[in-house]
Amino acid sequence: MGYGHPTPYIIMFDLDIITLSIAMVSIAAFILPFYLSHRKAKNRVAVAKKQLADFARNQGIQIQVDDLWRNQYYIGLDREKGKLIYS
């Protein structure tokens, strides 16, 4: 017996169209809820920022710095006028 490395075993298997289809559907079913949640949160942020920008414009405020967190808390600052809005 030699002291060399053992021959590696290569496992070959065939992927038929049904197995590949099931794998693709499973991956899509796993990813879809994350994608939809991300898109919904992104839309909520866009709507909140638009509403607050409209409010600021109606008050004559130019927001230079703003932040939105947890999709419900907002703070905006007009440095020139020294005004702060929050919700």
N, C-alpha and C positions, 0 to 999 in steps of 0.2 A: 504494500500500500504506500502510496506517495503522500507526502506532506503538503501538497498543493491545495489550492482553494477548491471547494466543491463546485461542480458545474451548476450555474444558476438555472433554475427552472422557469421557463416562460409559460405562463398560463394564457392560452388563447381561447377566446370565446367569440361566438358569432352574435352580432346584434341584428336582429331582424327588425322589420319596420314597426311591428306591434310593440316590441319592447322599447324601441326608441321613441315611439309616440307616447307611450305611457310615461316614460321618463320626462319628456318635454312637458306634458300636461301637469305632471306632479311638480316640476320646478315652477311652472307658471302659477299653479295654485298656491304654492308657498310664497312666491314673490308678490302676487297681486294685492293682498291686504296691506303690505308695507307700502307699496306704491300708492294705493288709494288713500291711505292715511296721510302720507307725505303731501299728496296733491291737495287734500282737504285742508290740512294745516296751512299750506302755502296760500290757498285761496282765502282762508280766514284772515291771515296776516295782511293780504292785499286789501281786503274789504275794510279792515280796521284802520289801516294807514290812510286809505282814501277818505273815510269818514272823518278822521282826525285832521287831515289836510284841509278838507272842506270847512270844518269848524274853525281852524286856524285862519284860513283865508277870510271867513266871515267876520272874524275878530280883528282883522288887519295885522295878523302876526305872520312873520316869515320864519318858519322853523329851520334852523341850521343844524341842530343836533337833536337826534331822537333815538329812542330805543323802545322796543316792544318785547315783552317776555311773557312766557306761559300763555301766549295767545290771548291775553286779556288785560295785561297791565301796560300802559303806555306813558311815556314822558317825552316832552318836546321842549326845546329851549330856543327862544329868539334872543340871541346875544345882543343885537343892536338896541332893542327896546327893553331888554332886561325882563322879559316875561317868560313864564313857565306854564305849560299846560300838562295836565296829567289826568289819567282816568284809570 
